[in-house]
């Protein structure tokens, strides 16, 4: 959602919430960006047009919009998989880091020089077989 490259004032600049609402015919005066109750995460299903954020968050085209990262990945014919938010235990990179930290704790005397030596060793100590096990487990 960016202005076109030939826009006289904002070429290739991201559109703001106000501009998007104007284009969709949903803008009205005194509409605020983020209503206080929305900021406090007080969920009231009757409140549907209290602020720009709420109006846009309820629109189907915004709910289904892919991130720019996902669009770029898929444009190159790759598969983009996002892990569930706030559940790092389901992400195998976290299992890898856990194993690296365990190795570092067990093999370091906590001096700077020892850390500089141990961390690269820890990164190399986790075999590809183990990393693949982490990936299957996640």
C-alpha positions in Angstrom: 0.0 0.0 0.0 2.2 2.7 -1.3 1.7 5.7 -3.5 2.5 5.2 -7.2 6.0 6.2 -8.4 4.5 9.1 -10.3 2.6 10.6 -7.4 3.4 14.4 -7.3 4.0 14.6 -3.5 4.7 11.1 -2.1 6.2 8.9 -4.9 6.8 5.3 -3.7 5.9 6.3 -0.1 3.7 4.2 2.2 0.1 5.3 2.5 -1.0 6.2 6.0 -4.2 4.9 7.6 -6.0 8.2 6.8 -5.2 8.0 3.1 -6.4 4.4 3.0 -9.7 5.2 4.7 -10.2 8.2 2.4 -9.8 5.9 -0.6 -12.2 3.4 0.8 -14.8 6.1 1.6 -14.6 5.3 5.4 -13.0 8.6 6.6 -14.9 11.0 8.8 -13.7 14.1 10.7 -12.3 13.7 14.2 -11.3 10.1 13.6 -8.3 9.2 15.7 -5.5 6.8 14.9 -5.8 4.6 18.0 -8.7 4.9 20.5 -7.7 4.7 24.1 -9.9 1.6 24.7 -8.3 -0.1 21.7 -4.8 0.6 23.1 -5.8 -1.0 26.4 -7.0 -4.1 24.5 -10.5 -3.8 25.9 -12.4 -5.9 23.4 -15.9 -4.6 22.7 -17.5 -6.2 19.7 -20.0 -3.3 19.4 -17.2 -0.8 18.9 -16.4 -1.1 15.1 -15.6 2.5 14.0 -14.0 4.1 17.1 -10.6 4.7 15.5 -8.7 4.2 12.2 -6.9 1.1 13.6 -10.2 -0.6 14.5 -11.9 0.2 11.2 -9.0 -1.2 9.2 -8.4 -4.2 11.4 -12.0 -5.4 10.7 -11.7 -5.2 6.9 -11.3 -8.5 5.1 -8.7 -7.2 2.7 -6.5 -6.1 5.6 -7.0 -9.4 7.5 -5.9 -11.4 4.4 -3.0 -9.0 3.4 0.3 -10.8 3.3 3.4 -9.1 4.7 5.9 -7.6 2.2 8.4 -10.3 3.3 6.0 -13.1 2.5 5.1 -11.6 -0.8 8.8 -11.3 -1.8 9.5 -14.9 -0.8 6.5 -16.2 -2.7 7.3 -14.1 -5.7 10.6 -16.0 -5.9 8.6 -19.3 -5.8 9.6 -20.3 -2.3 7.4 -21.4 0.5 7.0 -19.0 3.4 6.2 -20.6 6.8 5.7 -18.5 9.9 5.8 -20.1 13.3 3.0 -19.2 15.8 3.7 -15.9 17.4 4.8 -15.9 21.0 5.5 -19.7 21.0 9.3 -19.8 20.6 9.4 -23.3 21.9 7.9 -24.4 18.6 10.7 -22.9 16.6 13.6 -25.2 16.0 16.1 -22.3 15.9 15.3 -21.8 19.6 16.1 -25.5 20.2 19.4 -24.9 18.5 20.2 -21.8 20.6 19.3 -23.8 23.7 21.8 -26.5 22.8 24.5 -23.9 22.0 23.9 -22.1 25.3 24.1 -25.5 27.2 27.4 -26.3 25.5 28.7 -22.8 26.4 27.7 -23.1 30.0 29.3 -26.5 30.4 32.6 -25.6 28.7 33.3 -22.0 29.6 34.9 -20.4 32.7 33.1 -17.1 32.0 36.1 -15.0 31.1 35.9 -12.9 27.9 38.7 -14.8 26.2 37.1 -18.1 27.1 33.7 -17.0 25.7 35.4 -15.9 22.5 36.8 -19.3 22.2 33.8 -21.3 23.4 30.9 -19.7 21.5 32.2 -20.6 18.0 33.0 -24.1 19.3 29.4 -24.3 20.6 27.9 -23.2 17.3 29.9 -25.9 15.5 29.2 -28.6 18.1 25.6 -29.1 17.1 25.6 -31.5 14.2 23.4 -31.2 11.1 21.6 -34.4 12.2 20.6 -32.8 15.5 19.5 -29.7 13.8 17.3 -31.8 11.5 15.8 -33.5 14.5 15.0 -30.1 16.0 13.3 -29.2 12.7 11.2 -32.4 12.7 10.3 -31.9 16.3 9.0 -28.4 15.8 
